[in-house]
Amino acid sequence: QMDSVIGRPGGKGLLTMCFKTSNLLLAFLRDRNTARSVLDIINNLDAGLGREKFSELFTTILPDRGTEFSDPGAIECDINGEQRCMVFYCNPSSPYQKGSIEVSHELIRRVLPKGSSFDHLQQEDIDLMLSHINSYKRKNLNNRSAYQVFSFLCGDELLRLLNIREIPPNEIILSPKLLKK
Protein backbone atom coordinates (compact mmCIF):
# COMPACT_ATOMS: atom_id res chain seq x y z
CA GLN A 1 0.00 0.00 0.00
CA MET A 2 1.33 3.45 -0.88
CA ASP A 3 0.13 6.92 0.05
CA SER A 4 1.23 10.44 0.97
CA VAL A 5 1.27 12.38 4.21
CA ILE A 6 1.38 16.13 3.69
CA GLY A 7 2.95 18.67 6.02
CA ARG A 8 2.13 22.32 5.46
CA PRO A 9 0.64 23.15 2.04
CA GLY A 10 3.46 23.65 -0.49
CA GLY A 11 6.07 22.22 1.88
CA LYS A 12 7.77 18.88 2.34
CA GLY A 13 5.70 15.71 2.56
CA LEU A 14 6.12 11.98 2.97
CA LEU A 15 5.69 9.08 0.60
CA THR A 16 4.51 6.20 2.78
CA MET A 17 4.49 2.48 2.05
CA CYS A 18 3.03 -0.22 4.27
CA PHE A 19 3.43 -3.98 3.96
CA LYS A 20 0.05 -5.57 4.64
CA THR A 21 1.34 -8.84 6.15
CA SER A 22 3.59 -7.20 8.75
CA ASN A 23 2.26 -3.61 8.94
CA LEU A 24 5.87 -2.42 8.54
CA LEU A 25 5.77 1.23 7.57
CA LEU A 26 8.28 2.99 5.32
CA ALA A 27 8.29 6.74 4.73
CA PHE A 28 10.43 8.93 2.52
CA LEU A 29 10.73 12.68 2.83
CA ARG A 30 9.99 14.60 -0.37
CA ASP A 31 10.45 18.29 -1.17
CA ARG A 32 7.32 18.31 -3.35
CA ASN A 33 4.29 16.05 -3.71
CA THR A 34 4.84 15.16 -7.37
CA ALA A 35 4.82 12.09 -9.60
CA ARG A 36 8.54 12.70 -10.22
CA SER A 37 9.33 12.58 -6.49
CA VAL A 38 7.50 9.24 -6.18
CA LEU A 39 9.37 7.82 -9.17
CA ASP A 40 12.72 8.99 -7.76
CA ILE A 41 12.03 7.10 -4.52
CA ILE A 42 10.94 3.96 -6.38
CA ASN A 43 14.08 4.10 -8.53
CA ASN A 44 16.29 4.61 -5.46
CA LEU A 45 14.67 1.66 -3.69
CA ASP A 46 15.10 -0.50 -6.80
CA ALA A 47 18.79 0.43 -7.07
CA GLY A 48 19.48 0.20 -3.33
CA LEU A 49 17.80 -3.13 -2.71
CA GLY A 50 18.61 -4.70 -6.07
CA ARG A 51 15.97 -5.76 -8.58
CA GLU A 52 15.44 -9.24 -7.19
CA LYS A 53 14.78 -8.04 -3.62
CA PHE A 54 12.80 -4.99 -4.80
CA SER A 55 10.48 -7.12 -6.96
CA GLU A 56 10.08 -9.64 -4.16
CA LEU A 57 9.07 -6.95 -1.65
CA PHE A 58 7.04 -4.75 -3.98
CA THR A 59 5.24 -7.31 -6.17
CA THR A 60 2.16 -5.10 -6.23
CA ILE A 61 1.74 -1.49 -5.14
CA LEU A 62 -1.67 -0.13 -4.19
CA PRO A 63 -1.95 3.68 -4.19
CA ASP A 64 -4.98 5.93 -4.43
CA ARG A 65 -5.54 8.10 -7.50
CA GLY A 66 -3.62 11.13 -6.23
CA THR A 67 -1.72 13.10 -8.88
CA GLU A 68 1.58 11.96 -7.38
CA PHE A 69 0.69 8.41 -8.47
CA SER A 70 -0.42 9.40 -11.98
CA ASP A 71 2.36 7.59 -13.88
CA PRO A 72 1.89 3.89 -13.11
CA GLY A 73 3.94 2.81 -16.14
CA ALA A 74 7.04 4.58 -14.82
CA ILE A 75 6.56 2.98 -11.40
CA GLU A 76 6.01 -0.50 -12.86
CA CYS A 77 8.93 -0.44 -15.32
CA ASP A 78 12.47 0.89 -15.08
CA ILE A 79 14.05 3.20 -17.68
CA ASN A 80 14.86 0.15 -19.84
CA GLY A 81 11.22 -0.94 -19.87
CA GLU A 82 11.83 -3.94 -17.58
CA GLN A 83 8.86 -4.70 -15.33
CA ARG A 84 9.70 -4.52 -11.63
CA CYS A 85 6.24 -4.45 -10.01
CA MET A 86 2.56 -3.95 -10.74
CA VAL A 87 0.41 -0.96 -9.76
CA PHE A 88 -3.29 -1.27 -8.99
CA TYR A 89 -5.42 1.66 -7.84
CA CYS A 90 -8.00 1.81 -5.07
CA ASN A 91 -11.53 2.65 -6.10
CA PRO A 92 -12.41 6.34 -5.71
CA SER A 93 -13.46 7.34 -2.18
CA SER A 94 -12.46 3.91 -0.80
CA PRO A 95 -9.65 4.46 1.74
CA TYR A 96 -10.71 1.22 3.48
CA GLN A 97 -9.12 -0.64 0.55
CA LYS A 98 -5.74 0.32 1.99
CA GLY A 99 -6.64 0.30 5.65
CA SER A 100 -3.21 -0.78 6.94
CA ILE A 101 -1.55 2.37 5.70
CA GLU A 102 -4.38 4.60 6.96
CA VAL A 103 -3.94 3.18 10.49
CA SER A 104 -0.18 3.72 10.20
CA HIS A 105 -0.81 7.35 9.30
CA GLU A 106 -2.52 7.75 12.66
CA LEU A 107 0.78 6.75 14.30
CA ILE A 108 2.68 9.25 12.15
CA ARG A 109 0.24 11.97 13.21
CA ARG A 110 1.02 11.29 16.86
CA VAL A 111 4.57 12.48 16.11
CA LEU A 112 3.82 14.93 13.27
CA PRO A 113 0.38 16.45 13.95
CA LYS A 114 -1.79 17.43 11.00
CA GLY A 115 -0.91 20.91 9.74
CA SER A 116 2.64 20.84 11.13
CA SER A 117 5.52 21.68 8.84
CA PHE A 118 7.96 18.95 7.78
CA ASP A 119 10.33 21.52 6.25
CA HIS A 120 12.86 21.32 9.10
CA LEU A 121 13.07 17.52 8.93
CA GLN A 122 15.70 15.31 7.33
CA GLN A 123 15.33 11.66 6.26
CA GLU A 124 17.24 10.65 9.41
CA ASP A 125 14.39 12.15 11.49
CA ILE A 126 11.85 10.14 9.49
CA ASP A 127 13.91 6.96 9.93
CA LEU A 128 13.97 7.55 13.71
CA MET A 129 10.20 8.05 13.77
CA LEU A 130 9.71 4.87 11.72
CA SER A 131 11.92 2.88 14.08
CA HIS A 132 9.67 3.94 16.97
CA ILE A 133 6.42 3.30 15.06
CA ASN A 134 7.58 -0.08 13.77
CA SER A 135 8.73 -1.14 17.26
CA TYR A 136 5.32 -0.42 18.79
CA LYS A 137 3.49 -3.68 19.63
CA ARG A 138 -0.01 -4.06 18.20
CA LYS A 139 -2.95 -6.27 19.09
CA ASN A 140 -3.61 -7.15 15.44
CA LEU A 141 -0.06 -8.57 15.25
CA ASN A 142 -0.62 -10.80 18.29
CA ASN A 143 1.14 -8.27 20.54
CA ARG A 144 4.20 -8.18 18.33
CA SER A 145 5.66 -5.17 16.58
CA ALA A 146 5.76 -4.66 12.83
CA TYR A 147 9.55 -4.80 13.17
CA GLN A 148 9.38 -8.26 14.78
CA VAL A 149 6.96 -9.65 12.20
CA PHE A 150 8.88 -8.23 9.22
CA SER A 151 12.18 -9.47 10.69
CA PHE A 152 10.72 -12.96 11.02
CA LEU A 153 9.39 -12.92 7.44
CA CYS A 154 12.26 -11.14 5.65
CA GLY A 155 15.26 -10.95 7.98
CA ASP A 156 17.15 -8.23 9.84
CA GLU A 157 19.51 -7.35 6.98
CA LEU A 158 16.68 -5.87 4.96
CA LEU A 159 15.59 -3.75 7.92
CA ARG A 160 19.14 -2.40 8.17
CA LEU A 161 19.08 -1.53 4.47
CA LEU A 162 15.81 0.35 5.08
CA ASN A 163 17.39 2.21 8.07
CA ILE A 164 14.92 0.79 10.57
CA ARG A 165 16.11 -0.40 13.96
CA GLU A 166 14.29 -1.92 16.88
CA ILE A 167 13.54 0.37 19.81
CA PRO A 168 13.10 -1.23 23.26
CA PRO A 169 9.44 -1.03 24.40
CA ASN A 170 10.16 1.26 27.35
CA GLU A 171 11.97 3.75 25.08
CA ILE A 172 9.29 4.15 22.38
CA ILE A 173 8.11 7.73 21.96
CA LEU A 174 5.06 8.40 19.79
CA SER A 175 4.63 12.13 20.39
CA PRO A 176 6.04 15.36 18.90
CA LYS A 177 8.81 15.39 21.53
CA LEU A 178 10.52 12.55 19.60
CA LEU A 179 11.71 14.98 16.91
CA LYS A 180 12.19 18.13 19.02
CA LYS A 181 15.62 19.60 18.33
C-alpha positions in Angstrom: 0.0 0.0 0.0 1.3 3.5 -0.9 0.1 6.9 0.1 1.2 10.4 1.0 1.3 12.4 4.2 1.4 16.1 3.7 2.9 18.7 6.0 2.1 22.3 5.5 0.6 23.2 2.0 3.5 23.6 -0.5 6.1 22.2 1.9 7.8 18.9 2.3 5.7 15.7 2.6 6.1 12.0 3.0 5.7 9.1 0.6 4.5 6.2 2.8 4.5 2.5 2.1 3.0 -0.2 4.3 3.4 -4.0 4.0 0.0 -5.6 4.6 1.3 -8.8 6.2 3.6 -7.2 8.8 2.3 -3.6 8.9 5.9 -2.4 8.5 5.8 1.2 7.6 8.3 3.0 5.3 8.3 6.7 4.7 10.4 8.9 2.5 10.7 12.7 2.8 10.0 14.6 -0.4 10.4 18.3 -1.2 7.3 18.3 -3.3 4.3 16.0 -3.7 4.8 15.2 -7.4 4.8 12.1 -9.6 8.5 12.7 -10.2 9.3 12.6 -6.5 7.5 9.2 -6.2 9.4 7.8 -9.2 12.7 9.0 -7.8 12.0 7.1 -4.5 10.9 4.0 -6.4 14.1 4.1 -8.5 16.3 4.6 -5.5 14.7 1.7 -3.7 15.1 -0.5 -6.8 18.8 0.4 -7.1 19.5 0.2 -3.3 17.8 -3.1 -2.7 18.6 -4.7 -6.1 16.0 -5.8 -8.6 15.4 -9.2 -7.2 14.8 -8.0 -3.6 12.8 -5.0 -4.8 10.5 -7.1 -7.0 10.1 -9.6 -4.2 9.1 -6.9 -1.6 7.0 -4.8 -4.0 5.2 -7.3 -6.2 2.2 -5.1 -6.2 1.7 -1.5 -5.1 -1.7 -0.1 -4.2 -1.9 3.7 -4.2 -5.0 5.9 -4.4 -5.5 8.1 -7.5 -3.6 11.1 -6.2 -1.7 13.1 -8.9 1.6 12.0 -7.4 0.7 8.4 -8.5 -0.4 9.4 -12.0 2.4 7.6 -13.9 1.9 3.9 -13.1 3.9 2.8 -16.1 7.0 4.6 -14.8 6.6 3.0 -11.4 6.0 -0.5 -12.9 8.9 -0.4 -15.3 12.5 0.9 -15.1 14.0 3.2 -17.7 14.9 0.1 -19.8 11.2 -0.9 -19.9 11.8 -3.9 -17.6 8.9 -4.7 -15.3 9.7 -4.5 -11.6 6.2 -4.5 -10.0 2.6 -3.9 -10.7 0.4 -1.0 -9.8 -3.3 -1.3 -9.0 -5.4 1.7 -7.8 -8.0 1.8 -5.1 -11.5 2.7 -6.1 -12.4 6.3 -5.7 -13.5 7.3 -2.2 -12.5 3.9 -0.8 -9.7 4.5 1.7 -10.7 1.2 3.5 -9.1 -0.6 0.5 -5.7 0.3 2.0 -6.6 0.3 5.7 -3.2 -0.8 6.9 -1.5 2.4 5.7 -4.4 4.6 7.0 -3.9 3.2 10.5 -0.2 3.7 10.2 -0.8 7.4 9.3 -2.5 7.7 12.7 0.8 6.7 14.3 2.7 9.3 12.2 0.2 12.0 13.2 1.0 11.3 16.9 4.6 12.5 16.1 3.8 14.9 13.3 0.4 16.5 13.9 -1.8 17.4 11.0 -0.9 20.9 9.7 2.6 20.8 11.1 5.5 21.7 8.8 8.0 19.0 7.8 10.3 21.5 6.2 12.9 21.3 9.1 13.1 17.5 8.9 15.7 15.3 7.3 15.3 11.7 6.3 17.2 10.6 9.4 14.4 12.1 11.5 11.8 10.1 9.5 13.9 7.0 9.9 14.0 7.5 13.7 10.2 8.1 13.8 9.7 4.9 11.7 11.9 2.9 14.1 9.7 3.9 17.0 6.4 3.3 15.1 7.6 -0.1 13.8 8.7 -1.1 17.3 5.3 -0.4 18.8 3.5 -3.7 19.6 0.0 -4.1 18.2 -2.9 -6.3 19.1 -3.6 -7.2 15.4 -0.1 -8.6 15.2 -0.6 -10.8 18.3 1.1 -8.3 20.5 4.2 -8.2 18.3 5.7 -5.2 16.6 5.8 -4.7 12.8 9.6 -4.8 13.2 9.4 -8.3 14.8 7.0 -9.7 12.2 8.9 -8.2 9.2 12.2 -9.5 10.7 10.7 -13.0 11.0 9.4 -12.9 7.4 12.3 -11.1 5.6 15.3 -11.0 8.0 17.2 -8.2 9.8 19.5 -7.3 7.0 16.7 -5.9 5.0 15.6 -3.8 7.9 19.1 -2.4 8.2 19.1 -1.5 4.5 15.8 0.4 5.1 17.4 2.2 8.1 14.9 0.8 10.6 16.1 -0.4 14.0 14.3 -1.9 16.9 13.5 0.4 19.8 13.1 -1.2 23.3 9.4 -1.0 24.4 10.2 1.3 27.4 12.0 3.7 25.1 9.3 4.1 22.4 8.1 7.7 22.0 5.1 8.4 19.8 4.6 12.1 20.4 6.0 15.4 18.9 8.8 15.4 21.5 10.5 12.6 19.6 11.7 15.0 16.9 12.2 18.1 19.0 15.6 19.6 18.3 
